[in-house]
Every structure is written in structure tokens, then in C-alpha cells.
């Protein structure tokens, strides 16, 4: 089993375990630290969607930092089982929901709206362009999107990249909706 640690909040230093799985790349500690510096350390009251949950590093980190609700979507059975074991290890935080679904299926069927969406899909499979038209349906007006990709992203529908970085081959981006010509 592989592992990654939660870096902040109530579950700080807790270790998440996860299996090897094709395309699974946990967000490195320093990238998560940068992301939560960009977002602010507390996510109190926010509704978060971790669409390709994988190791759960982003979703569990959001729950650790006070998110009111975190939905983690994963399709791979072994990875899903590890997410459920980690949820159990953290004494089943009520704010967390783990869903077995395909990303497009989930976005097409949910009526939930989110403040923060984490997108870290498998690379080179065209996920970002397939997800783009479905994102407005699960977003509030001021929804923020975090994307990890194999290349730089300037925009995603109405959202524009306002912060970005690179760690090795990972390009990471924080996008905010462009309202009236100005990023929110």
C-alpha cells in the first residue's frame, strides 16, 4: 500500500493508505500546501467535490479543514475500498460522502451544487474537455475549480486560471469564474 499524509486541520498528520492503480497520482504535499494557501486554510461551511478522488488526499484535506460537505467520487473498486477504510480510520466524518460512479455519470445525475471542485483526472484521456460542459450544472456562481493536468490550462468554460504552478510534470491551476469580464 502507498500512503500520503494530511497536512492541515483536524486530521493533520493522519496517514491515508491507498493501492496502486493506473493513473493514480496523489497530489504531493507541497502542491496541497500551495493550494490551501491560495484558498485560505479554513474551508468552513464549503461544499466540495473531489471528482477523481483517488488517494482521497484533496477530499480528506478539505474535510480536515472544516468543509461542511465533501463528496468524493471514484470508480475503481480497490481505490474505492481504500477510501472507505480511510473514512473509517478517521471515525467516519459526517461531512464526507464516498460515491462509486463515473465522473460524467455523477455530474449528469447530481442536483448538488458545490463551492469548490477538485479535478485531477487521469492524464491524456480527454477528461477535461468532456467535463467542461457539465461543470456549470454543479456550480454556484462563485465556485472555484482546482485542476491538475499534464499541460497548462488558461480557461475552462467561464472559469479563468488565476493561480498556477508546476511540480515535475504536474501543472496545477486555481480557476475562478469570469463574471462580467473580470475573474471573481
C-alpha positions as CSV (number, residue, x, y, z in Angstrom):
1,X,0.0,0.0,0.0
2,X,1.1,3.6,-0.7
3,X,0.5,6.4,1.7
4,X,0.0,10.2,1.9
5,X,-0.4,12.3,5.0
6,X,-3.0,15.0,5.7
7,X,-1.1,18.3,6.1
8,X,-3.5,20.6,7.9
9,X,-6.7,20.9,10.0
10,X,-8.3,18.4,12.4
11,X,-6.8,15.3,10.8
12,X,-3.3,16.8,10.4
13,X,-0.5,14.1,10.3
14,X,-3.0,11.3,9.8
15,X,-1.8,8.9,7.1
16,X,-4.1,7.8,4.3
17,X,-3.3,4.4,2.7
18,X,-4.2,3.6,-0.9
19,X,-3.4,0.9,-3.5
20,X,-1.5,1.1,-6.8
21,X,-4.0,1.9,-9.6
22,X,-3.4,3.0,-13.2
23,X,-3.4,6.8,-13.4
24,X,-3.5,7.4,-9.6
25,X,-1.1,10.2,-8.7
26,X,-1.7,11.7,-5.2
27,X,-1.3,15.4,-5.1
28,X,2.1,16.0,-3.5
29,X,2.3,17.6,0.0
30,X,3.9,20.8,-1.3
31,X,1.3,21.2,-4.0
32,X,-1.6,20.7,-1.5
33,X,0.1,23.2,0.8
34,X,0.2,25.8,-2.0
35,X,-3.4,25.1,-2.9
36,X,-4.7,25.6,0.6
37,X,-2.6,28.8,0.9
38,X,-4.4,30.0,-2.2
39,X,-7.8,29.0,-0.9
40,X,-7.2,30.0,2.7
41,X,-6.5,27.5,5.4
42,X,-10.1,27.0,6.5
43,X,-12.9,25.8,4.3
44,X,-15.7,26.2,7.0
45,X,-19.1,25.8,5.5
46,X,-18.0,25.0,2.0
47,X,-19.4,22.2,-0.2
48,X,-16.6,20.4,-2.0
49,X,-16.5,17.8,-4.8
50,X,-13.4,15.6,-5.3
51,X,-14.4,14.2,-8.7
52,X,-11.5,11.8,-9.3
53,X,-10.9,11.0,-5.6
54,X,-8.0,8.5,-6.0
55,X,-6.0,8.6,-2.8
56,X,-8.5,11.0,-1.3
57,X,-5.8,13.5,-0.4
58,X,-7.7,16.5,-1.6
59,X,-11.1,15.5,-0.2
60,X,-9.8,14.4,3.2
61,X,-7.7,17.5,3.4
62,X,-10.9,19.6,2.7
63,X,-12.8,17.8,5.4
64,X,-9.9,18.2,7.8
65,X,-10.1,22.0,7.2
66,X,-13.8,22.3,8.1
67,X,-15.7,21.8,4.8
68,X,-19.4,21.3,5.5
69,X,-19.7,18.6,2.9
70,X,-17.2,16.7,0.8
71,X,-18.3,14.3,-1.9
72,X,-15.6,12.0,-3.2
73,X,-16.3,10.2,-6.5
74,X,-14.3,7.2,-7.5
75,X,-14.9,4.3,-9.9
76,X,-12.0,1.8,-9.3
77,X,-13.1,-0.8,-6.8
78,X,-9.8,-1.2,-5.0
79,X,-9.3,2.5,-4.7
80,X,-12.9,3.0,-3.5
81,X,-12.4,0.3,-0.8
82,X,-9.3,2.2,0.4
83,X,-11.2,5.5,0.6
84,X,-13.8,3.8,2.7
85,X,-11.1,2.3,5.0
86,X,-9.6,5.8,5.4
87,X,-13.0,7.2,6.2
88,X,-13.4,4.6,8.9
89,X,-9.9,5.3,10.3
90,X,-10.9,8.9,10.7
91,X,-14.1,7.8,12.6
92,X,-16.4,8.4,9.7
93,X,-16.7,12.2,9.5
94,X,-20.3,13.0,8.8
95,X,-19.4,15.7,6.3
96,X,-17.9,13.1,3.9
97,X,-19.8,11.1,1.3
98,X,-18.0,8.5,-0.9
99,X,-19.7,7.7,-4.2
100,X,-18.9,4.9,-6.6
101,X,-19.6,6.5,-10.0
102,X,-18.1,7.5,-13.3
103,X,-17.3,11.3,-13.3
104,X,-19.6,12.1,-16.2
105,X,-22.4,10.0,-14.8
106,X,-22.1,11.7,-11.4
107,X,-22.1,15.3,-12.9
108,X,-25.0,14.4,-15.2
109,X,-27.2,13.0,-12.4
110,X,-26.5,15.0,-9.2
111,X,-28.6,18.0,-8.2
112,X,-25.9,19.2,-5.7
113,X,-24.1,22.5,-6.1
114,X,-20.5,22.9,-4.9
115,X,-18.3,25.8,-3.8
116,X,-15.1,24.1,-4.6
117,X,-14.4,21.4,-7.2
118,X,-11.2,19.3,-7.4
119,X,-10.4,17.8,-10.8
120,X,-7.4,15.5,-11.0
121,X,-8.4,13.1,-13.8
122,X,-6.1,10.5,-15.5
123,X,-3.9,12.2,-18.0
124,X,-4.1,12.0,-21.8
125,X,-7.6,10.6,-21.8
126,X,-9.5,13.8,-22.7
127,X,-11.3,14.1,-19.4
128,X,-11.1,17.9,-19.0
129,X,-12.8,18.7,-22.3
130,X,-15.5,16.1,-21.6
131,X,-16.2,17.5,-18.1
132,X,-16.1,21.2,-19.1
133,X,-19.8,21.4,-20.4
134,X,-21.1,19.7,-17.3
135,X,-19.4,21.9,-14.6
136,X,-21.9,24.8,-14.7
137,X,-24.6,22.3,-13.6
138,X,-22.9,21.5,-10.3
139,X,-21.5,25.0,-9.7
140,X,-22.6,28.0,-7.7
141,X,-22.0,31.5,-9.1
142,X,-18.7,31.8,-7.1
143,X,-17.5,28.2,-7.4
144,X,-13.7,27.8,-7.5
145,X,-12.2,24.9,-9.5
146,X,-8.8,23.3,-8.9
147,X,-7.3,21.3,-11.8
148,X,-4.3,19.1,-12.1
149,X,-3.3,18.4,-15.7
150,X,-0.5,17.3,-18.0
151,X,-0.3,20.8,-19.6
152,X,-1.1,24.4,-18.8
153,X,-4.8,25.4,-18.8
154,X,-5.8,29.0,-19.3
155,X,-9.6,28.6,-19.0
156,X,-12.4,26.1,-18.6
157,X,-15.7,27.4,-19.8
158,X,-16.4,30.6,-17.8
159,X,-13.6,29.9,-15.4
160,X,-10.1,31.5,-15.9
161,X,-6.9,30.4,-14.3
162,X,-6.0,33.0,-11.6
163,X,-3.1,31.0,-10.0
164,X,-0.9,28.2,-11.3
165,X,2.2,26.3,-10.7
166,X,4.2,23.2,-11.8
167,X,5.7,20.3,-9.9
168,X,7.5,17.9,-12.1
169,X,5.2,17.0,-14.9
170,X,2.1,18.2,-13.0
171,X,0.6,21.6,-13.9
172,X,-1.8,22.7,-11.2
173,X,-4.3,25.6,-11.5
174,X,-6.8,27.5,-9.5
175,X,-9.7,28.8,-11.6
176,X,-12.4,31.4,-10.8
177,X,-15.4,32.2,-12.8
178,X,-15.1,35.2,-15.1
179,X,-18.1,37.3,-14.3
180,X,-18.7,40.3,-16.5
181,X,-15.2,40.2,-17.9
182,X,-13.5,40.1,-14.5
183,X,-12.3,37.0,-12.6
184,X,-14.3,36.8,-9.4
